[in-house]
């Protein structure tokens, strides 16, 4: 058993870890000039720009393709999944309690918007800061355990937040949740009332969060995170304060989850205890794993699939959403552990090798 | 004083459910290295099975107490053979996710078949009244749950410490690789141990049936508290699981009695304290991260 516990510190299968390294290696390990001079490197960076352009077009076209509130849901869940991936894919920590940050931010955002009527980005900022504040003690305690324990401890703390929110019903509205959260935006009426225009007003926040995640992953700080994921003992031996790095990325990740949760609350105009429930934590992990961990693109892809699927199931009157989501989870974990994005990437890489 | 004794009995009864289920969780983790998220769903299945058996086949509580764990054992064997087995060699997180997906399915299937409102279950005959001990009236069923779960934990303890099978299981729990080196076929014990762990969750479910509202969602919060229990007790430790189970039951009962607003929060505060001061758990051994 000691063996298993020791093994659990590096969360991801070795081959997956290697794949992620391959993906990111070109940024610092290989000299950038050298990369540019080879045809392969140029093709790769071209590919990156094309993907980015496709991603941007898809993001901007989304409210044309689907019902705008659903488009907003997809964007919010995408950032939420990215925040989980920052921990799971890049640091090797599975947080099963991220609903605590998403949900608490949705409440604080709602309360600020209701009580002070400030423009919604300010309310969301408040929610995000609150999520980061509660992430400090939770992160401090949780990083004392690794692997499967980390998942269990974060899950338990999130449940504690849920109970506290349920008890503080004077503030949170208890079972009813917060109703009628206003959507003030500098008096611009179309944003405040029309969900199509609102999407374009709020998507900037989501993109900002996504950009922040990208910056974190591709910074020296992010490199240290990957080192911690792959070999915590070596990272410690190299002089990095592993626990401190983990706490910092935990708080940053909570901030992104809070940002997403705030946008979600404003978009819906209400929030409820469901956003704090453990099933919400599970759903975002499902989205992350379905899309592919350690890829950043996986989160948006998984969110698009799961949110659209759920919307379609509810509108067609099928009530067994859990059966479908659970089956997807089981299949993904059994057969496609790299997720959709990761599996596609693997196929491309295999083809490139064959060339 | 009499109130205090009543709360204690209540706490020990609630703790009995936690202890039995956590024992199953600990044994499974020990031998398979799997944290079974569907433990709560299996506990729910146990309670639902008891209710359905009573309703459809008029199977009495006492018979259900014997039959349902056997049924759940079979469920566990199926789960292990069909699903869990394929991921045993990988990081335990994958089985954690797999069993999470499984519990989503189980809960929703039960919800669609039996609805969201609770199934009725009457307390078995002779268990409805109170027993009087030294002038203090205690609900008979709570006393029974306390004693019975202690008995089962005792039986499992004897099985694990005094029999050959128990010795093998403990050896696998302690160090699967070394046991293998000593000629024990660890793989052979994986399936029955998983089934046994699930059966314990099912047993806790049957015992909870006359006590709690039987709904598809009853396992959701239960499994999270179970996780808190094993974090408090130390996941590798069987004694820790049982002791922490009763401890958490007591904390919950005293919390409900003296500070009802924060009864549920108290459990997690206790867990936070343990993680802070004894990260390996009260009975756990230190691990190297």
Interface residues (C-beta under 8 A of the other chain):
Chain A: X1 X2 X3 X4 X5 X6 X7 X8 X9 X10 X11 X12 X13 X94 X141 X142 X144 X145 X146 X147 X148 X149 X151 X152 X153 X155 X156 X157 X159 X160 X163 X164 X167 X232 X278 X279 X282 X285 X286 X289 X319 X320 X321 X322 X323 X325 X326 X327 X328 X329 X330 X333 X334 X337
Chain B: X30 X33 X35 X83 X86 X87 X90 X91 X92 X93 X94 X96 X97 X98 X100 X101 X102 X103 X104 X105 X106 X107 X108 X109 X111 X112 X173 X174 X175 X176 X177 X220 X221 X224 X227 X228 X230 X231 X235 X236 X261 X262 X264 X265 X268 X269 X271 X272 X275 X276 X279 X287 X288 X289
